[in-house]
């Protein structure tokens, strides 16, 4: 069996590769010449120089492949058009080439995002697979558009969609700032309400992705693969404090108005940078939502999904990895 993993040089994709190394499959990855291959070094994978922006370059990667796990996606961009090119159009290119050059494809698993539904209305109403799709950011809209493309191929290919929530863990840079702050004895908390989030360790998510890709019940279906519990940021901060061995951390509440002001300023100054800013106005909207929570009942029922890495275990191993690698 041959499995193609896109986004294999990144945080989640590299963990997917690690999970697949225990499966009976040849692993194929695509990467640009400029890609950082550090998470793939020393692993028995075949790397093909290709780009999701260039359909023709994908032919050697998808030719006679048995399974595609499409993790790659654009998480930062300057506008809707850039997001759509990186998420919707790239997915379309991969699907079209798979349809032509992978006639025996057993599964196309697409990694989407909880942002396609938008936040939950209350703590008692976590979003689920039948919730209306109401993204509040350009990123969420582009992931929704990518899902629609994947669904349009469901009559030709055995597709599965996985929607992760917020993710943390070894190799992650997106939530690194939070860990760095706690390591210095400060925890930034957005707003004065107690927000709740679904949060999953990266290795657990990768395992869920692979389990969903291999299970026959999941063909044509969409799933949230997430934690079973909803966490408060205060709870997460206290667990992180313990992992760093600190007796005290100073909570700093940042009002929503200040968050949006800083986000707007970051977006303005980001226009003069070669890279899109990590914080912009839409990311600010994302941060101030009270409930980013989702239900995993469908995944539990269809392929026996179960979170294996607790929040305490996950944060402990993440902190240890950050310290060992001198990221904090």
N, C-alpha and C positions, 0 to 999 in steps of 0.2 A: 504494500500500500504506500502511496505517496501523498503527503499532506503539504499544502502550501500555506504558509503563515505570512500575512502582510503585517507591517508594523513590528516585526520581530526584533528590531534594534531598540525599541522603546520599552517603557516600564511594563505594561501588561503583556505585550507581545512576547517579550523575552521570557516572562514567566510561563506563557503558553508553550513556548518551545521547551522549557524545562519539564513541564508536565508530559509533553508528547515524547520525550526521550525514553519514558518507561513504556510507551506503546509500541506495537509492532508496525512501525511506519518509517519511511524515509522522509526527512524533514527538508523542505525547500523554502528558502526565504528570498525576498527581493530587497535590494538596497541600492541606493545611488552610490557612485564612487566617493561622494563626500560624507557618506553616513558614518556615524560612530559605531563601530562593531564590537565595543568592549564587552557587552553582555552576551555575545555569541562566541567569543574567543575560546578555543579549546573544546568546542562542542561539535559533534558530528552532524553538521548541517551543510546543505549545499546552498551557496549564496549566488543569486543571479542578478546581474546588473540590469535593473529595470525601474521604471517609474509608472505610477498609476495615472500620471498625466499623459502618458504616451502608450496608446493601445498596442501598437506594433511591438514595443519592447516587452510587453507582457506575454507574448506568445510562447517563448521558451519556458517561462515559469508555469504556465497553466497547461501546457501540452501533456495530455494523458494523465493529468493529476486526478486523484481519487477524492480528495477532500480539500476544501478551501476554508480557512479560518481568517476572516477579514477583520483584523484589529485596527489597521491603520486609519487615522483620521486627523483632521486639522482642528486643533483646539484653540488656536489664537489667530486672528486675522483682523484686517482693518475694516471690513465691511461685509455685507451679505454676499456680494458676488464672489469674494475670495473664499468665504466659507462654503458656498455652493460648489465651487470648482474643486475644493479639497475634499469634500465629503460626498455630495450627490454625484457629481460628474466622474470622480475617480471610481466610485462604486459601480456606476454604469459601465465604465470602460472594462472593469474587471469581469463583470457579469457577461458582457457581450463576448469577450474573448473566451470565457469559460464555456459558454454555449457552443461556440464553434470548435474549440480545440480540446475540450475535456468531455468527450462523449459519454464516458463512464463515471461521471462525477456522482459520488454518493451523498455529498452534503456541501452546501454553501452556508456557512454560519457567519452572520453579520453582527458585529459588535456595535450596538447603538448607544443610547444614553437615556438616563431618567429625564433628562432635560426635554425630551420630546413631549412629555405630558405636562411639563411645568410642575410647580410645587403643589402640595396637598392643601386642601382647604382647612383641615383641622387635624388634631392628633388622632381623632377617631376615624379619619377618612384617608388612610394611606392610598396612594394611587395604585392601580392594578392594571392588568393587560387590556381591560375593556374601558379604561378611563378615556375621556375625550383627549385628543392631542392638542394641547394649548401651550406651546413653547413661548417663553417670555424673552428669549434672546436670539440673536442671529445664529449662534452656534446651535441652539435647540431647533431652530427652523431648518437649518441645513441637515441636521441628523434626521428630522422628520421627513424631509425630502428624500434622503438616502433610503430610509425605510420604505417609502412609497416605490422607489425604483426596485428595491429587492422584492417587494410584494408583486410587482408587475412581471417578474420572472418566475413566479411560483408555479405556473402551469408548464414550465419547461425544466425547472431545476428543483431539487429537494432543498428548500431553504429553511433556515431557522434564524430567529433574531433574539439576541440577548441584550437587555438594557441594564447596565450597571448603574449604581448610585455613585456617591462620592467614594473614592478609592484611596487607600494609603498603603505604605509598606516600603520594603527595601527597594532601592533604585528610583523611588519617586521623588520628583522635584517640585510638583505642584503644591504639596502641603508642607514642604520642607520649612518654609518660613515660620509656620506655627510651632514646629518642634524646636527650631532655633530660638524662638522667643521664650518658650518654656525653659529651655536649657539655661537661659540668662535670668530666670526667675520672674518673667513677666508673661502673662497670658492675655492676649487681646480678645475681647468678647464683643461681638457686634450687637449693638442695641441693648435695651434694658429688659427684654423679654427672654424667656428660656426657650431658645430654638431647639428643634429636634431634627436629627438627620439619620438616615440609613447610611451605614458606613461599612465597607468590606475591605479586608486585607487583600492585597494584589495577588498573592499566591492562591488564596481561596477562590477569588474571582476566576483566575486562570483555570483552576480545577473545574469550576462550574461550567465554564465555556466549553472545555473539552468533553465533560460529561454530557452536556446538551448536544454537542456535535455528534456524539456516538450513539445516542439513544434513539430508537425508532419511534417512540411516542412524540418526539419533538418536531417531526417533519411538518413544515407549514405553519409552525407556531411561534409565538413571541413570549419571552419570559423576562421577569425581573430576577436577577441573581444577586442577592444582597444579604445583609444581616437580618436575623429574625427580630432583633431588638432595635428600638429607636433610641439614639443616644442624645444627651444634651452636651453642649460644648463644655459646660462646667464639669460634667462627668469625665469627658475625654481629657480635659486639662488635668484633673486630679490624678487620673491613671498615668498620664504622661509625666507628671511631677514625681510620682512614685518610681517610675522607670528610670528617671534621671537621678534618683536618690536625694531629691530635694525635700527639705522639711517645710518650705514656705514658697509660695509664688504670689505675686501681686496681680490680681485681676484688674484689667484696665478696660472699662466699658467705653466703646466708641459709638456715639449716637448715629442713628441712621442718616441724619442730615449731613454729618461730617463725612461719613462713608461715601455718600453720593457726591459731595463736593470734591473730595480727594480723587474719586473715580473720574469725575469730569475733567479735573486738571491733568490727571495722568493721561487721559485720552488726548487732550490738546497737545501736551508736550510730546506724546508718543508719535505725533505726526511728523516730527523732525528726526525720528529714529529710523534706522534701517529695518528694525523688527517691530511688529505690533506690540503695544503695551500689554503686560499681563493683566493689569487692572484698567478697565474702562467703564463707561457709564452702564453698559449692559451687565458687566460682571458685578458692578455695584448692586444693581437690581437683584441679581442672583443671590448675593450675600445677605441681603436684608430680609429675605423670605423666612417666615417662622417655621415652615414644615417642608423639608425635602425628605419625605418618607415614602416607602413603597412596600407592597405586600409580596411575599414569596410563596404564597399558598399554591399557586398554579405549578411552580417549579417543584415544590415538595410533592405534589400529587403526581405529576407526569414523569419525573425522572429521579424522584427521591432526593432532591436537593437538600443538603444540610450544611449549615455553616460549621466548619471544623476548627477554625482559629478564632478564639474568643478575643474580645477587644483588649483584654489584659495581656494575653499572649502575643497578639499582633503588635501592640504598641511596644511591649518589652523587646521583641526581636527587631522591630524597626529602629528603636533608639540604639540598641546595641550595634546594629549595622551602620547607622549614621556615625556613631562614635568611632567604630573600627575603621571606617573609610574617611574619617576626618571631615565629614560634612557638617558636623556641629562641634 
